[in-house]
């Protein structure tokens, strides 16, 4: 599918915005910023496009989704299926991503490293919050 058809299908003038040099890396709807135009485009299609413009539709409730993966995840809300089960505690999840994230509790894995002080974190949000502390320390100096 050509770019012109994609842009007509989504109902946005984001390509024109990109060509005119306006900031293509910031969403006009929610102000989220992006490093790459392709990520911005996926965001626009996924979160700010009307359901009838989205190519994947639920056969049960007819809600539209931008990606096949989003639709597959949604269908689980109708079935209640949680096929990914933790081998340590039997807690179940809809996706392998959530299961893998949960398993950090059991493994002790701390994949997020502060490059300023070397402290590690289990969750990205904790590292982000930690960086704010470093910024506050710098501002107080």
Buried (B, 14 or more C-beta within 10 A) or exposed (E): EEEEEBBEBBBBEBBEBBEEEEEBBEBEEEEEEBEEEEEBBBBBBEEBBEEEBBBBBBEEEEBBBBBEEBBEBBBBEEEEEBEBEBEEEEBBBBBEEBBBBBBEEEEEEBEBEBEEEEEEBBEEEBBEEBEEEEEEEEEEE
